[in-house]
Amino acid sequence: MQTIERQQTNQRMSQIVVHGNTLYLAGQVGDPQHNIADQTRDALARVDALLEQAGSSRERLLQTTIWLADMADFAAMNAVWDAWVPAGHAPARACGEAKLADPALRVEVIVCAARG
């Protein structure tokens, strides 16, 4: 049986869960005072930091779910996303609209990646 490792854990959630060679990251958001592009950059910088902590990188992305508070932000978010994803390493991805935890949040990024 493979073990499950949890990092940065509190009563509600873990920022990183590792099962075998697969990493699952909690949803990452940006500074709610920023616009959509800067919130996306903030969230992706947090993803980078968690991937590094867990022994991975954006070249190892498997799947990403992106929630936008308003699909009108799709193009602006994608401009940042497209610059962030390494060429040839795009993950399976879904993007939809959802009411986020704080009304000032515009984007939340959820990532699964391979370790190593």
PLY file of the C-alpha trace (Angstrom):
ply
format ascii 1.0
element vertex 116
property float x
property float y
property float z
element edge 115
property int vertex1
property int vertex2
end_header
0.00 0.00 0.00
1.38 3.41 -0.96
1.58 6.00 1.75
-0.11 9.37 1.57
2.05 12.33 2.57
0.45 15.65 3.52
2.36 18.94 3.69
1.35 22.34 5.08
-1.65 20.74 6.75
-4.23 22.28 9.05
-7.64 21.09 10.25
-9.34 22.05 6.97
-6.86 21.14 4.24
-3.35 20.36 3.08
-1.57 22.55 0.55
0.18 19.47 -0.91
-0.86 15.82 -0.88
1.52 13.23 -2.33
0.36 9.73 -3.27
2.97 7.65 -5.02
4.55 9.93 -7.59
1.48 12.16 -7.98
1.10 15.57 -6.30
-2.22 17.22 -5.63
-2.16 20.91 -4.76
-4.88 22.85 -2.99
-6.47 25.66 -4.98
-4.19 28.69 -5.21
-5.38 32.27 -5.45
-3.77 35.67 -5.76
-3.98 38.92 -3.86
-7.66 39.95 -4.00
-6.63 43.60 -4.39
-5.02 42.84 -7.75
-6.59 42.67 -11.22
-7.16 39.34 -12.98
-3.74 39.25 -14.67
-1.88 39.93 -11.42
-4.08 37.52 -9.45
-3.26 34.84 -12.03
0.47 35.60 -11.76
0.23 35.45 -7.94
-1.62 32.12 -8.01
0.85 30.60 -10.49
3.81 31.81 -8.41
2.27 29.99 -5.44
1.85 26.88 -7.59
5.54 27.13 -8.59
6.61 27.37 -4.93
4.49 24.36 -3.88
5.69 22.28 -6.83
9.30 23.05 -5.94
8.70 22.21 -2.28
7.22 18.84 -3.30
10.01 18.00 -5.76
8.31 18.88 -9.03
7.97 21.69 -11.54
5.59 23.07 -14.13
7.16 20.78 -16.73
5.58 17.88 -14.76
1.98 19.18 -14.75
-0.65 16.53 -15.37
-3.98 18.30 -14.92
-5.18 21.77 -14.01
-8.60 23.14 -13.12
-9.04 26.89 -13.26
-12.05 28.63 -11.75
-12.84 32.17 -12.81
-15.30 34.39 -10.98
-16.32 35.74 -14.40
-15.65 34.14 -17.78
-15.16 37.67 -19.13
-11.65 37.32 -17.58
-10.85 34.24 -19.71
-8.62 36.03 -22.25
-6.67 38.01 -19.64
-6.10 34.90 -17.52
-5.05 32.89 -20.60
-2.49 35.52 -21.59
-0.72 34.96 -18.25
-1.27 31.19 -18.31
0.11 30.80 -21.85
3.31 32.65 -20.90
3.70 30.49 -17.75
3.23 26.99 -19.23
6.47 25.68 -20.78
6.18 24.89 -24.48
5.32 21.25 -25.02
4.23 20.71 -21.39
0.60 21.85 -21.36
-1.47 19.75 -18.92
-4.99 18.47 -19.38
-7.01 21.53 -18.39
-10.52 22.63 -17.56
-11.68 26.18 -16.94
-15.07 27.28 -15.71
-16.92 29.98 -13.87
-17.63 29.68 -10.15
-18.42 31.83 -7.17
-15.12 31.94 -5.24
-14.68 32.11 -1.45
-14.00 35.88 -1.44
-15.94 38.11 -3.87
-12.71 40.01 -4.64
-11.00 36.85 -5.91
-11.04 36.52 -9.70
-9.21 33.18 -10.22
-8.33 29.93 -8.44
-5.89 27.38 -9.87
-5.88 23.69 -8.87
-3.01 21.49 -10.05
-2.02 17.82 -10.15
1.57 17.03 -11.15
4.05 14.18 -11.29
6.84 14.16 -8.74
10.45 14.00 -9.86
0 1
1 2
2 3
3 4
4 5
5 6
6 7
7 8
8 9
9 10
10 11
11 12
12 13
13 14
14 15
15 16
16 17
17 18
18 19
19 20
20 21
21 22
22 23
23 24
24 25
25 26
26 27
27 28
28 29
29 30
30 31
31 32
32 33
33 34
34 35
35 36
36 37
37 38
38 39
39 40
40 41
41 42
42 43
43 44
44 45
45 46
46 47
47 48
48 49
49 50
50 51
51 52
52 53
53 54
54 55
55 56
56 57
57 58
58 59
59 60
60 61
61 62
62 63
63 64
64 65
65 66
66 67
67 68
68 69
69 70
70 71
71 72
72 73
73 74
74 75
75 76
76 77
77 78
78 79
79 80
80 81
81 82
82 83
83 84
84 85
85 86
86 87
87 88
88 89
89 90
90 91
91 92
92 93
93 94
94 95
95 96
96 97
97 98
98 99
99 100
100 101
101 102
102 103
103 104
104 105
105 106
106 107
107 108
108 109
109 110
110 111
111 112
112 113
113 114
114 115
